[in-house]
Each structure stands twice: as structure tokens, then as C-alpha cells.
């Protein structure tokens, strides 16, 4: 079900990050698109609580591996999910002051 977890490129990630991804993959249970939003948010939140942050390159790698073998429609759903997560995360950022 989660063959993508065995992708060789993921083997280079930090073992703690690999474990967080495995946990999220189990929760995902074959979900796609918008159904993955809560799972991905849980992954990010769990990582943050442990002081772990995924780099943009790591996130891109995970997403490209997940999208392998998916239909164009499923890939588009995953891209929409990523955009929703970015929007949610941007909304949680503290406001930046324009004052010097």
C-alpha cells in the first residue's frame, strides 16, 4: 500500500524523519488529495513538537516519490493538498512588521 516508503531516495533522510514519515504513511492508509491534509498536518505538527523541520528539498522529495505512478488527477489532488498546507502554514506565521 505504501510502496513509496521503500524508495531508495528516502533512505538518505534522517532516521527520525523517516519514522515520522512512516507513521504518517500508516495514518494515510491510501488516501489521496484533500484527504491527506490532516495526515500531512499531523506529520508537520509532530515533527515540530520534536524540534524537527523538513527542508523544502525533503518535502519536494517526499511529494515526488508519493506522486510516482499516480494518475494525473491524483497528482493534481496531491498538489492541491500541498497548496492548502502551505496556505495554512502561512496563516500561522507571526505577522511581520514593516517598521524598522
BAFIBA-453739 format. One record per residue (C-alpha): residue in three letters; x, y, z. Coordinates in steps of 0.1 Angstrom, whole numbers, padded with zeros to 4 digits, m for minus. Each point is the difference from the previous one (the first is absolute). Layout:
N
residuo; X; Y; Z
ALA; X; Y; Z
...
% end
This chain:
100
residuo; X; Y; Z
UNK; 0000; 0000; 0000
UNK; 0028; 0024; 0008
UNK; 0027; m0013; m0023
UNK; 0013; 0036; m0004
UNK; 0014; m0003; 0035
UNK; 0025; m0025; m0013
UNK; 0013; 0024; m0027
UNK; 0038; 0001; 0002
UNK; 0002; 0038; 0000
UNK; m0018; 0001; 0033
UNK; 0027; m0022; 0016
UNK; 0022; 0031; 0002
UNK; m0023; 0019; 0023
UNK; 0006; 0003; 0037
UNK; m0013; m0032; 0018
UNK; m0023; 0021; 0022
UNK; m0015; 0016; m0030
UNK; m0004; m0034; m0016
UNK; m0019; m0012; 0030
UNK; m0023; 0030; 0000
UNK; m0007; m0006; m0037
UNK; m0008; m0037; 0006
UNK; m0024; 0010; 0028
UNK; m0017; 0025; m0024
UNK; m0001; m0027; m0027
UNK; m0018; m0024; 0023
UNK; m0026; 0027; 0008
UNK; m0004; 0009; m0036
UNK; m0011; m0036; m0009
UNK; m0001; 0006; m0037
UNK; m0017; 0034; 0002
UNK; 0005; 0026; m0028
UNK; m0004; 0037; m0006
UNK; m0020; 0019; 0026
UNK; m0004; m0030; 0022
UNK; 0038; 0002; 0007
UNK; m0001; 0035; 0015
UNK; m0007; m0011; 0036
UNK; 0027; m0027; m0003
UNK; 0026; 0023; m0014
UNK; m0009; 0027; 0026
UNK; 0004; m0027; 0027
UNK; 0034; m0009; m0015
UNK; 0012; 0036; 0001
UNK; m0014; 0007; 0034
UNK; 0015; m0032; 0014
UNK; 0034; 0009; m0015
UNK; m0002; 0036; 0014
UNK; m0008; m0013; 0035
UNK; 0032; m0020; m0002
UNK; 0020; 0029; m0013
UNK; 0003; m0015; m0034
UNK; m0007; 0019; m0032
UNK; m0001; m0013; m0035
UNK; 0020; 0020; m0026
UNK; m0017; 0011; m0032
UNK; 0022; m0025; m0018
UNK; m0011; m0028; 0023
UNK; m0037; 0009; m0005
UNK; 0005; 0001; m0038
UNK; 0017; m0034; 0001
UNK; m0028; m0015; 0021
UNK; m0027; 0014; m0023
UNK; 0017; m0011; m0032
UNK; 0003; m0035; 0014
UNK; m0036; m0001; 0011
UNK; m0012; 0012; m0034
UNK; 0020; m0027; m0020
UNK; m0024; m0023; m0018
UNK; m0031; 0021; 0009
UNK; m0024; 0013; m0027
UNK; 0001; 0036; m0011
UNK; m0032; 0006; 0020
UNK; 0015; m0015; 0032
UNK; 0032; 0020; m0005
UNK; m0021; 0032; m0004
UNK; m0018; m0009; 0033
UNK; 0033; m0004; 0018
UNK; 0011; 0033; m0014
UNK; m0032; 0016; 0013
UNK; 0006; m0015; 0034
UNK; 0035; 0014; 0001
UNK; m0013; 0034; m0009
UNK; m0026; m0002; 0028
UNK; 0027; m0009; 0025
UNK; 0022; 0029; m0011
UNK; m0030; 0023; 0004
UNK; m0008; m0013; 0035
UNK; 0037; 0003; 0010
UNK; 0002; 0035; m0014
UNK; m0030; 0010; 0021
UNK; 0017; m0012; 0031
UNK; 0031; 0021; m0005
UNK; 0003; 0030; 0023
UNK; m0008; 0033; m0017
UNK; 0030; 0018; m0013
UNK; 0004; 0036; 0009
UNK; 0010; 0024; m0027
UNK; 0015; 0023; 0025
UNK; 0037; 0003; 0005
% end
